[in-house]
Amino acid sequence: MNKLLETICGLMAGIALFGIMALTFFDVGGRKLLDHSITGSLELTELLMVVVIFAALPLVSLRGEHVVFDSLDQYLPHSVRTVQRVLVQLVCGAALLGLGYLMWQTGGNFVESGETTAQLAIPKAPFIYGMSVLCAVTGLVHLAYVLRPSTEIEENEGGTL
C-alpha cells in the first residue's frame, strides 16, 4: 500500500512540478524573445503548486520527514515519548481528516456557485476536491502511525532510542 501511495503521489507531484518548470521556461522565453507571455501562466502555476504541495503531503507524513523539535527527547523517558508520539499522531490525523472534510464541503460549494479562476475560467472545484482527498489520505497515514511500534517510527525519522 505504501508503494502505491508513493507512486501515485510522487507521479502527481513530479508531473505538476515539471509542468511548472516548462510553463515558466516558455513564459519567460516568450516574454523575452517574442515580447508576449503565456496568458494565465500565473493561474496555471498557482494550480500546479496546489498539486505539488498536496500530493507531497502524504509522502512527507509517510516518511516521517516533517520538521520535528526533538531537543528534549533525550531527557524524556521512553514511555513519555511513546505517549507523546501517539498523541501527536492522533491530533495530526484528526486535524487533517477534519480539514479534508471541510475542503470537500468547500468543493461542493464551488460546484454550486460555479467558482472559476479569474483569467482562464478553470473550475476550482476539482482542485479543492483533490486537496480534500490528499488531506484525508495524509490524516489516515498519521492514524496508521499510531498503531506502529515506536522504534519503527523513530528509525524512519532518523531518531534514536
C-alpha positions as CSV (number, residue, x, y, z in Angstrom):
1,M,0.0,0.0,0.0
2,N,2.9,2.4,0.8
3,K,4.4,1.7,-2.6
4,L,1.1,2.5,-4.4
5,L,0.8,5.8,-2.4
6,E,4.4,6.7,-3.1
7,T,3.9,6.0,-6.8
8,I,0.7,7.9,-7.2
9,C,1.6,10.9,-5.1
10,G,5.1,11.0,-6.4
11,L,3.9,11.0,-10.0
12,M,1.3,13.7,-9.4
13,A,3.9,15.9,-7.6
14,G,6.6,15.3,-10.2
15,I,4.3,15.9,-13.2
16,A,3.0,19.1,-11.7
17,L,6.5,20.3,-10.8
18,F,7.7,19.5,-14.4
19,G,4.6,21.5,-15.6
20,I,5.6,24.5,-13.5
21,M,9.1,24.3,-14.9
22,A,8.0,24.0,-18.5
23,L,5.4,26.7,-18.1
24,T,7.9,29.1,-16.5
25,F,10.5,28.3,-19.2
26,F,8.1,29.0,-22.1
27,D,6.5,32.0,-20.4
28,V,9.9,33.7,-19.7
29,G,11.2,32.7,-23.2
30,G,8.1,34.1,-24.8
31,R,8.3,37.3,-22.9
32,K,12.0,37.9,-23.6
33,L,12.1,36.6,-27.2
34,L,8.7,37.3,-28.6
35,D,7.6,40.1,-26.2
36,H,4.5,38.0,-25.4
37,S,3.9,35.9,-22.2
38,I,1.6,33.0,-21.9
39,T,-1.9,34.1,-20.9
40,G,-2.9,32.8,-17.5
41,S,0.5,31.5,-16.6
42,L,0.3,32.8,-13.0
43,E,-3.1,31.0,-12.5
44,L,-1.7,27.8,-14.0
45,T,1.4,28.0,-11.8
46,E,-0.8,28.5,-8.7
47,L,-3.0,25.5,-9.5
48,L,0.1,23.3,-10.2
49,M,1.6,24.4,-6.9
50,V,-1.5,23.2,-5.2
51,V,-1.0,19.8,-6.8
52,V,2.7,19.7,-5.8
53,I,2.1,20.7,-2.2
54,F,-0.9,18.5,-1.5
55,A,0.5,15.5,-3.4
56,A,3.7,15.7,-1.5
57,L,2.0,16.0,1.9
58,P,1.1,12.3,2.2
59,L,4.7,11.4,1.2
60,V,6.2,13.7,3.8
61,S,4.0,12.1,6.5
62,L,4.6,8.6,5.3
63,R,8.4,9.1,5.5
64,G,8.3,11.0,8.8
65,E,10.0,14.0,7.2
66,H,8.1,16.8,8.9
67,V,10.1,19.3,10.9
68,V,10.5,17.9,14.4
69,F,11.5,19.6,17.6
70,D,13.3,16.9,19.5
71,S,15.8,18.8,21.6
72,L,14.2,17.5,24.9
73,D,13.7,13.9,23.7
74,Q,16.9,12.7,25.1
75,Y,15.8,13.8,28.6
76,L,12.3,12.2,28.4
77,P,11.7,8.6,29.4
78,H,10.8,6.2,26.5
79,S,7.2,5.8,27.9
80,V,6.6,9.6,27.8
81,R,8.0,9.8,24.2
82,T,5.7,6.9,23.2
83,V,2.6,8.7,24.7
84,Q,3.7,12.0,23.1
85,R,4.1,10.2,19.7
86,V,0.7,8.6,19.9
87,L,-1.0,11.9,20.9
88,V,0.8,13.9,18.1
89,Q,-0.2,11.3,15.5
90,L,-3.8,11.3,16.7
91,V,-4.1,15.1,16.7
92,C,-2.5,15.4,13.3
93,G,-4.6,12.6,11.9
94,A,-7.9,14.1,13.3
95,A,-7.0,17.6,12.2
96,L,-6.1,16.5,8.6
97,L,-9.3,14.4,8.3
98,G,-11.3,17.3,9.6
99,L,-9.6,19.7,7.2
100,G,-10.3,17.2,4.4
101,Y,-14.0,17.1,5.3
102,L,-14.2,20.9,5.3
103,M,-12.4,21.1,2.0
104,W,-14.8,18.6,0.5
105,Q,-17.7,20.8,1.6
106,T,-16.0,23.8,0.1
107,G,-15.6,21.9,-3.2
108,G,-19.3,21.3,-3.2
109,N,-20.0,25.0,-2.6
110,F,-17.6,25.8,-5.5
111,V,-19.5,23.4,-7.8
112,E,-22.8,25.0,-6.8
113,S,-21.6,28.6,-7.4
114,G,-19.5,27.7,-10.5
115,E,-16.4,29.2,-9.0
116,T,-13.6,29.5,-11.6
117,T,-10.2,31.2,-11.9
118,A,-10.3,34.8,-12.9
119,Q,-8.4,34.8,-16.2
120,L,-8.7,31.3,-17.7
121,A,-12.1,30.3,-16.1
122,I,-10.7,27.0,-14.9
123,P,-13.2,25.4,-12.4
124,K,-11.7,25.4,-8.9
125,A,-13.8,22.5,-7.5
126,P,-11.7,19.7,-8.9
127,F,-8.6,21.1,-7.2
128,I,-10.4,21.6,-3.9
129,Y,-11.7,18.0,-4.1
130,G,-8.2,16.8,-4.8
131,M,-6.8,18.8,-1.8
132,S,-9.6,17.2,0.3
133,V,-8.7,13.7,-0.7
134,L,-5.0,14.2,-0.2
135,C,-5.5,15.7,3.2
136,A,-7.7,12.8,4.2
137,V,-5.1,10.3,2.9
138,T,-2.4,12.2,5.0
139,G,-4.7,12.0,8.0
140,L,-5.0,8.2,7.6
141,V,-1.3,7.9,7.3
142,H,-0.9,9.7,10.7
143,L,-3.6,7.5,12.2
144,A,-1.8,4.4,10.9
145,Y,1.3,5.5,12.6
146,V,-0.5,5.3,16.0
147,L,-0.5,1.5,15.5
148,R,3.1,1.2,14.5
149,P,5.8,0.4,17.1
150,S,7.7,3.5,18.3
151,T,11.1,2.0,17.3
152,E,10.0,1.7,13.6
153,I,8.8,5.3,13.6
154,E,12.0,6.6,15.2
155,E,14.1,4.7,12.6
156,N,12.0,6.4,9.8
157,E,12.5,9.8,11.4
158,G,16.2,9.2,11.9
159,G,15.8,9.3,15.7
160,T,17.5,7.0,18.2
161,L,16.3,5.4,21.3
